[in-house]
Amino acid sequence: MLFWVAISLLIGALYFAALFVTIIFFFSDKKRQATHAQCYWWADAVIALNPSWKISVSGLENIDKNRAYVIVANHQSMADIIIMYKIKSQFKWVSKESLFKIPFLGWTMSLSKHIRLSRGELSSIRNVYREAVHWLRSGMSVVFFPEGTRSDTNEMRQFQTGAFKLAIKEKVPVLPIAIRGTRYAIPKTSWLIEATKVTASLTVLPPIDTSGFQSKDVERLHDIVRSALERA
C-alpha cells in the first residue's frame, strides 16, 4: 500500500514536471522530447522505491539515437512500462485509450503525444497507423507490444502483425526488446507487489533491417522478430 501511495505521489510530480516543461518548450519542442525525458527520472525513482526489485538493462549499444525504429517488445506486466524508460531513448507508445483517462498518468501521456488505440474500432486502428507513420517520418521511434495485452505466463502470446507491416512499408528497422521477470513484479491479476526479490531484465537486441523486405514478407519478418525475442 505504501508503494502505491508513493507511486501516486510520483505520478503527480511527473505530471506537473511534464506540464511545466511542455509550457516552457511549447513552441520549440513539437515532438515533446523534453516532456518525454521527464519519465526517465520518474522510472528510476519508482524502481528505487522497491528494494525487492533488481532490474538489469543490457544491449543499449544497439540503439542509434539518431534513428527511428519500430520498437517491438514482449509484454508481461505493468512494470514493463516503467523499465522501458531505462533505455533513455525517445519514443511514442501505442497505448489503449483507457490509460489516457487515468488522472495525472493519462494527462502526462497526452502531454507527451503518445498514440491512442481504441480496441476493436477500425477507425482507431487507421488513426494509429497514420500517427505512427507521422512520427516515424519525423524521426521518432514508435513502441508496440504486438501481443496486444500482458501474457499470463512466461510464454509469449500470439503476435499481431501491424508493427511489422508498418516497418516494411516505411522501411524502418525493427528494434526487438526482450523483457523477462516483470510478471512477478506487478502480477496481471493483482495490484499487490511481490515482497520477495524480483529479478527482471530488459535486453535490447540488434535492430533488424527491413530495407530488403516487401509487403508479402510480413510473416517472415514477424517470425524473425519473434524468434529473436524467444531466444532472448
Backbone bond lengths (Angstrom), bond angles and torsions (degrees), N, CA, C in turn:
res aa  C-N    CA-C-N  psi(-1)  N-CA   C-N-CA  omega(-1)  CA-C   N-CA-C  phi
1 M - - - 1.455 - - 1.527 110.71 -
2 L 1.339 115.28 -41.85 1.463 119.51 178.08 1.533 110.95 -62.48
3 F 1.336 115.05 -36.54 1.462 119.55 179.11 1.524 110.04 -61.08
4 W 1.348 117.20 -46.62 1.456 120.19 -177.55 1.526 112.13 -70.33
5 V 1.325 117.43 -31.26 1.469 120.28 173.91 1.528 109.48 -63.31
6 A 1.335 115.40 -45.40 1.466 119.48 179.15 1.531 111.12 -64.18
7 I 1.344 116.06 -40.81 1.467 120.53 177.41 1.526 110.43 -58.96
8 S 1.339 116.10 -44.47 1.465 121.13 -179.31 1.519 110.90 -60.61
9 L 1.314 115.98 -42.73 1.468 119.98 178.91 1.525 110.62 -65.51
10 L 1.317 116.55 -39.47 1.458 119.99 179.38 1.527 111.69 -67.82
11 I 1.330 116.22 -37.53 1.463 119.18 177.25 1.522 110.39 -64.61
12 G 1.322 116.34 -39.69 1.464 119.98 175.45 1.513 111.32 -61.36
13 A 1.340 116.12 -44.43 1.468 120.33 178.84 1.521 110.66 -63.86
14 L 1.340 115.82 -39.60 1.465 120.10 178.25 1.519 111.02 -61.19
15 Y 1.332 116.49 -44.43 1.462 119.68 -178.36 1.537 111.31 -60.78
16 F 1.317 116.56 -47.09 1.463 118.75 -177.55 1.529 111.54 -68.42
17 A 1.341 117.01 -34.00 1.465 119.64 175.15 1.525 110.18 -66.35
18 A 1.348 115.87 -43.03 1.466 120.28 179.52 1.524 110.95 -64.85
19 L 1.324 116.51 -40.66 1.462 120.71 179.16 1.524 110.69 -63.25
20 F 1.330 116.45 -44.28 1.463 121.14 179.80 1.529 110.52 -60.80
21 V 1.329 116.39 -47.88 1.462 121.12 -178.55 1.528 110.70 -65.41
22 T 1.329 116.57 -38.52 1.467 120.29 179.36 1.530 110.78 -62.22
23 I 1.319 116.32 -42.76 1.464 120.59 179.50 1.530 110.81 -64.98
24 I 1.335 115.99 -45.06 1.463 120.66 -177.45 1.532 111.53 -62.89
25 F 1.337 115.88 -41.33 1.469 119.93 -175.60 1.526 112.33 -108.26
26 F 1.330 116.83 26.16 1.461 120.94 -173.02 1.523 112.95 -56.92
27 F 1.326 117.52 -41.73 1.462 120.53 -175.85 1.525 113.28 -90.95
28 S 1.325 117.52 -22.59 1.469 120.44 -175.55 1.527 113.50 -98.94
29 D 1.330 117.44 -11.72 1.468 120.56 -175.78 1.523 109.40 -128.34
30 K 1.326 115.92 74.01 1.466 120.76 -177.29 1.529 112.52 -66.67
31 K 1.315 116.89 -26.29 1.470 119.91 -179.80 1.531 112.14 -83.25
32 R 1.321 116.31 -6.20 1.476 122.59 -178.46 1.539 111.76 58.96
33 Q 1.317 115.79 41.79 1.452 120.34 179.42 1.528 111.59 -69.74
34 A 1.314 116.62 -39.29 1.465 119.87 178.69 1.524 110.65 -66.85
35 T 1.323 116.13 -35.90 1.468 120.55 177.17 1.525 110.01 -64.74
36 H 1.324 116.16 -46.97 1.465 121.30 178.89 1.526 110.95 -59.02
37 A 1.326 116.83 -40.05 1.467 120.99 -176.00 1.526 112.71 -63.56
38 Q 1.325 118.21 -19.66 1.462 120.17 177.80 1.531 111.11 -64.71
39 C 1.331 116.08 -23.80 1.467 119.36 -179.51 1.529 112.36 -72.48
40 Y 1.333 117.36 -14.69 1.457 119.33 179.79 1.525 110.78 -66.29
41 W 1.341 116.17 -51.47 1.478 118.20 -180.00 1.520 110.72 -67.51
42 W 1.346 116.16 -33.10 1.466 120.17 178.88 1.526 110.78 -61.95
43 A 1.332 117.34 -46.96 1.461 121.35 179.68 1.527 111.09 -62.50
44 D 1.330 116.98 -42.74 1.466 120.44 177.97 1.527 110.72 -60.23
45 A 1.329 115.98 -40.83 1.466 120.16 -178.87 1.528 111.61 -67.74
46 V 1.337 117.01 -41.47 1.462 120.59 179.56 1.534 110.72 -62.42
47 I 1.317 116.42 -43.73 1.466 120.55 179.64 1.528 110.84 -65.43
48 A 1.320 116.26 -40.91 1.466 120.27 -179.77 1.527 112.03 -65.83
49 L 1.332 116.70 -26.30 1.466 120.75 -179.26 1.524 112.82 -65.35
50 N 1.321 116.41 -27.84 1.458 119.76 -175.33 1.524 110.21 -110.66
51 P 1.325 117.80 99.62 1.465 120.70 -176.66 1.519 113.72 -67.09
52 S 1.336 118.19 -12.70 1.466 120.55 179.05 1.522 112.25 -81.35
53 W 1.335 116.90 -10.10 1.465 120.51 179.18 1.524 110.34 -90.82
54 K 1.305 116.50 128.85 1.456 121.41 170.67 1.518 107.20 -119.78
55 I 1.328 116.59 107.86 1.465 122.35 -174.23 1.530 109.29 -109.18
56 S 1.315 116.67 126.92 1.466 120.52 175.01 1.522 109.53 -116.45
57 V 1.316 115.65 142.87 1.467 122.14 -179.21 1.520 108.08 -126.68
58 S 1.320 116.89 131.89 1.464 120.82 179.53 1.523 110.02 -141.07
59 G 1.317 115.67 163.20 1.463 121.44 176.08 1.519 114.32 84.81
60 L 1.322 117.92 12.74 1.468 119.43 -177.93 1.520 112.02 -62.85
61 E 1.336 116.07 -21.58 1.470 119.48 178.64 1.531 111.50 -67.18
62 N 1.339 117.23 -13.24 1.473 120.94 178.83 1.528 112.82 -82.13
63 I 1.316 116.64 -3.55 1.470 120.44 -178.89 1.521 109.90 -100.57
64 D 1.320 116.26 121.44 1.457 122.44 170.14 1.526 106.57 -96.64
65 K 1.315 116.47 108.19 1.463 120.18 -173.46 1.526 113.04 -72.00
66 N 1.315 116.59 -2.98 1.466 120.86 175.41 1.530 112.06 -97.05
67 R 1.354 116.96 4.94 1.454 121.37 -179.79 1.521 110.38 -119.56
68 A 1.314 114.87 155.11 1.467 120.71 173.48 1.522 108.24 -98.43
69 Y 1.327 115.20 142.70 1.461 121.25 179.34 1.525 110.11 -129.64
70 V 1.323 115.20 154.75 1.458 120.38 159.40 1.525 104.57 -90.13
71 I 1.319 116.53 106.11 1.462 121.50 -177.12 1.523 108.56 -88.60
72 V 1.315 115.86 126.14 1.462 122.22 -178.54 1.524 108.48 -120.19
73 A 1.327 116.83 121.02 1.462 121.44 -178.70 1.521 110.33 -130.68
74 N 1.322 116.08 147.62 1.470 119.35 171.16 1.532 108.76 -75.51
75 H 1.330 116.19 163.41 1.472 120.08 -169.71 1.522 109.70 -134.40
76 Q 1.352 116.10 116.96 1.450 121.26 -177.95 1.521 113.93 -116.36
77 S 1.333 117.04 -26.23 1.459 119.34 -168.07 1.518 110.66 -164.01
78 M 1.334 115.55 163.55 1.465 119.78 171.58 1.526 111.66 -59.72
79 A 1.330 116.10 -25.62 1.464 120.42 -179.95 1.526 112.00 -64.84
80 D 1.341 117.41 -20.70 1.465 120.69 178.24 1.531 110.61 -57.47
81 I 1.321 115.62 -39.80 1.463 120.58 -178.17 1.519 110.41 -63.66
82 I 1.327 115.54 -36.80 1.467 119.85 179.90 1.522 110.36 -68.49
83 I 1.340 116.69 -50.61 1.468 117.91 -172.68 1.529 112.44 -75.84
84 M 1.329 118.23 -17.91 1.467 119.24 176.59 1.525 111.40 -62.01
85 Y 1.334 117.03 -28.74 1.462 119.39 178.41 1.525 112.35 -70.96
86 K 1.339 116.99 -10.52 1.460 120.27 177.92 1.528 112.04 -69.54
87 I 1.333 118.19 -13.93 1.467 118.93 177.69 1.528 110.55 -77.20
88 K 1.329 116.64 -11.16 1.467 122.16 175.38 1.535 112.09 51.97
89 S 1.325 115.34 45.57 1.463 121.31 179.13 1.520 110.00 -128.73
90 Q 1.318 114.92 157.55 1.454 120.95 -179.97 1.529 110.53 -81.44
91 F 1.330 116.18 135.96 1.460 120.69 176.52 1.516 109.70 -164.29
92 K 1.318 114.74 166.67 1.465 122.26 171.97 1.528 108.24 -117.47
93 W 1.318 116.43 132.27 1.462 121.37 175.00 1.524 110.04 -77.83
94 V 1.322 116.81 149.46 1.457 121.70 159.11 1.518 105.48 -100.43
95 S 1.340 117.08 109.45 1.467 121.75 -171.42 1.525 110.93 -127.74
96 K 1.321 115.61 148.07 1.457 119.48 179.07 1.525 110.29 -64.20
97 E 1.315 115.71 146.04 1.457 122.50 -171.78 1.525 112.58 -60.59
98 S 1.326 117.45 -30.90 1.468 120.16 -177.13 1.523 111.99 -60.65
99 L 1.324 117.91 -30.18 1.466 120.21 179.66 1.522 111.65 -66.30
100 F 1.331 116.37 -29.92 1.459 119.98 -179.27 1.530 111.90 -71.20
101 K 1.334 116.88 -13.69 1.460 121.04 -178.54 1.526 112.76 -91.44
102 I 1.335 116.57 -6.19 1.470 120.02 179.64 1.521 108.93 -75.89
103 P 1.331 118.10 125.11 1.473 120.43 -179.34 1.523 111.90 -53.12
104 F 1.304 115.54 140.34 1.460 125.80 178.04 1.537 111.70 69.24
105 L 1.322 118.55 -55.45 1.465 120.19 179.01 1.527 110.17 -64.62
106 G 1.326 116.58 -52.79 1.455 120.60 179.15 1.514 112.60 -63.74
107 W 1.331 115.63 -36.14 1.470 119.15 178.40 1.528 110.32 -64.81
108 T 1.326 116.58 -38.13 1.464 120.25 177.51 1.520 110.60 -65.67
109 M 1.326 116.48 -39.40 1.460 120.28 177.99 1.524 111.04 -62.95
110 S 1.325 116.40 -38.87 1.471 120.35 178.13 1.521 110.40 -66.27
111 L 1.330 117.08 -42.16 1.462 120.62 177.84 1.528 111.06 -59.82
112 S 1.330 116.15 -35.77 1.464 120.97 -177.79 1.527 113.07 -81.87
113 K 1.337 116.42 -4.71 1.465 122.93 178.48 1.528 113.21 63.64
114 H 1.324 115.90 40.90 1.456 118.83 173.31 1.529 109.58 -72.12
115 I 1.319 116.43 168.26 1.467 122.04 -169.96 1.520 110.05 -99.42
116 R 1.331 116.70 125.97 1.470 122.39 -178.69 1.521 110.90 -88.11
117 L 1.328 114.32 138.39 1.458 120.56 175.77 1.521 109.76 -127.85
118 S 1.335 115.45 122.15 1.470 120.82 172.59 1.520 107.02 -98.10
119 R 1.314 116.16 111.28 1.458 120.28 -175.42 1.531 111.72 -64.00
120 G 1.325 114.77 137.58 1.455 120.17 176.32 1.508 114.61 84.84
121 E 1.341 117.72 -2.05 1.466 120.79 -179.50 1.526 109.18 -107.33
122 L 1.317 116.54 116.45 1.457 121.48 -176.99 1.528 111.59 -61.16
123 S 1.331 116.61 -39.31 1.469 120.04 -179.50 1.522 110.37 -63.96
124 S 1.334 117.38 -36.23 1.454 121.12 178.81 1.520 110.89 -66.29
125 I 1.319 116.31 -40.51 1.464 120.50 179.11 1.526 110.08 -62.53
126 R 1.338 116.58 -40.77 1.474 120.01 177.82 1.521 110.35 -64.52
127 N 1.341 117.58 -40.28 1.470 121.18 178.97 1.525 111.23 -64.85
128 V 1.342 115.76 -40.84 1.466 120.16 177.37 1.525 109.85 -59.25
129 Y 1.314 115.98 -44.27 1.462 120.77 -179.06 1.536 110.43 -61.92
130 R 1.325 116.28 -45.26 1.471 119.90 -179.46 1.525 110.97 -63.11
131 E 1.332 116.46 -43.69 1.471 119.73 179.70 1.522 110.90 -65.22
132 A 1.328 116.52 -41.93 1.459 119.89 179.67 1.523 110.91 -62.02
133 V 1.321 116.79 -42.09 1.470 121.00 177.15 1.527 109.81 -60.95
134 H 1.320 116.69 -44.95 1.470 120.94 178.95 1.520 111.21 -56.27
135 W 1.327 117.07 -47.78 1.462 120.09 -176.61 1.525 111.28 -68.82
136 L 1.326 117.26 -40.88 1.463 119.16 179.69 1.526 110.86 -63.06
137 R 1.323 117.09 -40.76 1.467 120.36 178.76 1.515 111.72 -70.96
138 S 1.320 116.71 -17.64 1.471 121.21 176.06 1.523 111.71 -89.74
139 G 1.339 116.27 1.64 1.454 119.76 179.41 1.512 114.53 87.80
140 M 1.338 117.33 17.05 1.462 122.31 -177.45 1.538 110.11 -109.88
141 S 1.320 116.44 131.07 1.462 120.94 177.90 1.526 110.87 -71.20
142 V 1.321 115.49 155.38 1.462 122.03 177.56 1.529 108.22 -127.81
143 V 1.346 116.15 132.99 1.464 121.86 -177.01 1.527 110.81 -101.35
144 F 1.322 115.10 131.25 1.459 121.80 175.33 1.527 109.55 -122.42
145 F 1.333 115.94 140.09 1.453 122.31 163.87 1.534 105.46 -103.64
146 P 1.329 118.68 94.23 1.474 119.74 -170.72 1.519 114.73 -67.90
147 E 1.346 117.28 -12.27 1.463 118.92 174.76 1.527 111.31 -70.86
148 G 1.334 115.92 -19.62 1.461 120.41 177.52 1.512 113.84 86.14
149 T 1.319 117.49 -30.35 1.461 122.62 178.46 1.518 108.14 -154.70
150 R 1.325 115.81 170.93 1.465 119.50 -177.62 1.525 111.53 -69.02
151 S 1.330 115.04 142.39 1.458 120.50 177.64 1.522 110.25 -75.92
152 D 1.333 115.50 143.86 1.461 120.74 178.07 1.524 112.59 -82.32
153 T 1.318 116.55 -14.93 1.467 121.40 -176.59 1.526 108.41 -133.98
154 N 1.320 115.92 -174.13 1.462 120.29 175.70 1.524 111.82 -77.00
155 E 1.331 116.74 -9.09 1.462 121.06 177.65 1.527 109.86 -85.88
156 M 1.326 116.05 138.50 1.457 119.80 178.69 1.527 110.57 -73.03
157 R 1.319 115.91 145.85 1.451 121.40 175.36 1.529 108.97 -78.16
158 Q 1.321 116.02 175.67 1.465 121.08 177.06 1.523 109.86 -62.84
159 F 1.335 116.72 138.69 1.461 122.09 179.53 1.522 110.90 -87.36
160 Q 1.317 116.33 137.61 1.456 121.29 166.63 1.528 108.11 -81.55
161 T 1.318 117.18 155.29 1.469 120.09 -169.75 1.528 114.43 -100.73
162 G 1.330 118.13 0.22 1.467 120.27 -175.11 1.514 113.48 -56.69
163 A 1.323 117.65 -42.37 1.469 120.87 -178.35 1.524 111.10 -62.85
164 F 1.310 116.99 -36.89 1.464 121.27 -177.03 1.530 111.19 -75.22
165 K 1.334 116.69 -37.27 1.461 120.04 174.10 1.525 110.63 -61.07
166 L 1.336 115.28 -42.65 1.462 120.70 -179.14 1.523 110.78 -63.95
167 A 1.333 116.66 -45.19 1.465 120.72 -178.01 1.524 111.18 -62.21
168 I 1.331 116.73 -40.51 1.462 120.10 179.96 1.527 110.93 -68.99
169 K 1.324 116.83 -44.64 1.462 120.04 -177.83 1.527 111.14 -62.74
170 E 1.339 116.98 -41.57 1.462 120.60 -176.49 1.529 112.75 -91.35
171 K 1.346 116.50 -1.01 1.469 121.24 179.93 1.534 111.25 54.84
172 V 1.316 114.36 45.20 1.462 122.01 179.66 1.527 107.87 -109.64
173 P 1.342 118.65 136.00 1.467 119.13 179.71 1.527 112.28 -65.90
174 V 1.320 115.19 148.34 1.464 121.58 174.65 1.524 108.08 -91.25
175 L 1.331 116.75 131.48 1.464 121.66 177.72 1.527 108.09 -111.34
176 P 1.343 118.25 102.39 1.465 119.73 179.57 1.533 111.25 -77.66
177 I 1.313 115.78 139.14 1.464 121.28 175.71 1.522 108.51 -128.45
178 A 1.319 115.65 121.32 1.461 121.70 -178.17 1.525 109.88 -99.12
179 I 1.322 116.07 127.23 1.459 122.60 -179.67 1.525 108.94 -116.02
180 R 1.328 116.10 131.10 1.468 120.66 179.72 1.529 109.71 -131.47
181 G 1.329 115.90 143.76 1.454 121.31 169.68 1.509 117.00 88.01
182 T 1.324 118.32 -10.94 1.469 119.36 -176.82 1.521 112.40 -74.58
183 R 1.324 116.62 -17.61 1.475 119.82 179.04 1.525 111.24 -57.48
184 Y 1.330 115.98 -27.88 1.461 120.06 -178.78 1.528 112.12 -90.96
185 A 1.323 117.08 -11.83 1.460 120.34 -179.54 1.533 111.01 -75.89
186 I 1.322 116.07 -53.33 1.465 121.58 175.38 1.523 106.41 -131.26
187 P 1.346 118.94 93.44 1.467 121.25 -176.19 1.522 111.65 -58.74
188 K 1.337 115.57 147.60 1.452 121.52 -177.47 1.524 112.35 -61.10
189 T 1.329 117.11 -36.45 1.466 121.01 -173.45 1.524 113.34 -95.47
190 S 1.347 117.15 9.53 1.458 118.80 -175.79 1.520 110.22 -150.46
191 W 1.333 115.11 153.54 1.460 121.41 173.30 1.529 110.98 -95.69
192 L 1.335 116.81 0.66 1.453 120.78 -179.05 1.522 110.26 -76.86
193 I 1.330 116.28 136.07 1.453 122.20 178.25 1.521 108.36 -89.01
194 E 1.319 116.68 134.64 1.454 120.21 178.15 1.531 109.98 -62.02
195 A 1.323 116.51 127.98 1.461 120.81 179.60 1.524 111.20 -80.20
196 T 1.334 116.71 -27.99 1.456 119.99 179.30 1.529 109.83 -76.43
197 K 1.321 115.13 166.12 1.455 119.68 -175.60 1.524 111.35 -65.70
198 V 1.300 116.50 132.30 1.461 123.04 178.27 1.526 108.45 -113.64
199 T 1.312 115.69 121.49 1.465 120.80 177.34 1.519 108.36 -106.81
200 A 1.301 116.09 115.11 1.467 121.21 -177.46 1.526 109.28 -126.99
201 S 1.317 114.89 157.80 1.463 119.19 -179.78 1.514 111.07 -142.77
202 L 1.306 114.54 150.81 1.460 122.53 172.69 1.520 106.51 -125.83
203 T 1.329 116.34 123.67 1.460 121.42 -178.62 1.522 110.07 -122.21
204 V 1.327 115.98 119.06 1.466 121.01 176.26 1.519 107.97 -86.83
205 L 1.316 116.77 117.21 1.457 122.05 -178.58 1.526 110.71 -88.29
206 P 1.323 117.92 161.63 1.467 119.87 178.30 1.528 111.45 -58.01
207 P 1.332 117.71 140.20 1.470 120.09 179.13 1.519 111.74 -65.25
208 I 1.321 115.13 152.25 1.461 122.13 -179.62 1.523 108.59 -109.32
209 D 1.314 116.11 115.50 1.467 121.96 -178.51 1.525 109.78 -69.01
210 T 1.321 116.92 132.32 1.466 120.92 -179.17 1.525 112.77 -108.61
211 S 1.328 116.98 6.66 1.472 119.31 -174.92 1.531 112.19 -62.84
212 G 1.332 117.96 -26.56 1.452 120.43 -179.37 1.518 114.18 -94.06
213 F 1.341 116.73 4.06 1.459 120.57 -178.94 1.528 110.48 -94.58
214 Q 1.330 115.59 148.29 1.460 122.18 174.08 1.525 108.50 -116.06
215 S 1.328 115.82 171.93 1.466 120.23 -175.89 1.530 112.13 -57.42
216 K 1.322 116.97 -30.39 1.470 120.19 -179.75 1.525 112.51 -73.36
217 D 1.357 117.31 -9.02 1.462 121.80 -174.81 1.527 113.25 -96.96
218 V 1.335 117.35 15.66 1.465 120.86 -176.96 1.529 110.96 -57.19
219 E 1.314 116.98 -47.57 1.461 120.30 -178.03 1.523 111.21 -64.41
220 R 1.306 117.11 -36.44 1.471 120.15 179.00 1.524 110.85 -65.45
221 L 1.336 116.38 -43.25 1.459 119.88 176.95 1.523 110.66 -64.35
222 H 1.318 115.57 -42.83 1.464 121.23 176.54 1.533 110.74 -54.14
223 D 1.335 116.45 -47.10 1.456 120.89 -177.10 1.530 111.60 -67.23
224 I 1.327 116.99 -37.77 1.465 121.14 179.36 1.529 110.39 -63.45
225 V 1.333 115.52 -47.03 1.469 120.17 -178.07 1.522 110.81 -67.12
226 R 1.300 116.45 -45.64 1.469 119.59 -179.02 1.535 111.12 -62.17
227 S 1.334 116.35 -42.49 1.463 120.21 178.83 1.532 111.26 -61.79
228 A 1.339 115.78 -40.65 1.465 119.22 178.71 1.527 111.20 -63.13
229 L 1.332 116.87 -41.46 1.464 120.41 178.99 1.526 110.98 -68.01
230 E 1.319 116.94 -39.19 1.464 119.61 178.85 1.516 111.85 -63.85
231 R 1.342 116.72 -40.45 1.470 120.24 179.00 1.526 110.42 -64.72
232 A 1.320 116.18 -33.92 1.473 120.18 -177.65 1.522 112.45 -77.98
